[in-house]
Amino acid sequence: MAGKTAERILITSLELFNRHGEAGVTSVDIAMELDISPGNLYYHFKGKDVIVAALFDMYRQQLNRILTAPGESLDLEEFFYFLYLMLECSALFRFFYRNPSDLVEKYPELAKGLRALNKAKLDNIRRLLGDFQQSGQLALDSDDLPQLVELVGLILSQGPDYSLLMGQTLDNEQFIHQGLSHIYFLLKPHINTDKISLDGLQAAIAKAPHTQVSTLPWRTTA
């Protein structure tokens, strides 16, 4: 029973943080949403910082499974599905990308973990884009790759914050679609393929947030 209560606390906290931002939710808010006493909440988690840390551990574990999944090589469609999986995971924990600079200042222990995750994302993207450059699937000058990787990193980490600044509130589908669309727009001038394939890729990206994960194409040798 205690384990189920702790799980309910984490699920409810995640929903509230995603909806209102971590700063807009107190431990009392979480207890009230669950219809339990603050003392009961404190029995399971000794403060909101412990809840945030537990949610980050969940996010890190899920994202690390995705980051270790790709095989040695992917095609462009599979690359965008890889991005989809990363964005889907981040969308589930999207409060980490809502005012992230404020969050890491409030919880300094998160800073190292978030930096490590972002580095792992960019290392994968750098490797895969480099493969596309070598194979001719992307037409890139020698100086283009580092800039593209940096811009993809900005989209993945700062895109949601920019939307909030512009008065938009993102749900999971919007979070995913926005990230995929922006990265596609960034890479499109460099994609070296026929128009039919390019149109097919664009159509797949447009419907990706509405598609069940199990029905999307994916190949892995992991």
Secondary structure, 3 states (H helix, E strand, C coil): CHHHHHHHHHHHHHHHHHHHCHHHCCHHHHHHHHCCCHHHHHHHCCCHHHHHHHHHHHHHHHHHHHHCCCCCCCCHHHHHHHHHHHHHHHHHCHHHHCCHHHHHHHCHHHHHHHHHHHHHHHHHHHHHHHHHHHHCCECCCCCHHHHHHHHHHHHHHHHHHHHHHCCCCCCHHHHHHHHHHHHHHHHHHHECCCHHHHHHHHHHHHHHHHCCHHHCCCCCCC
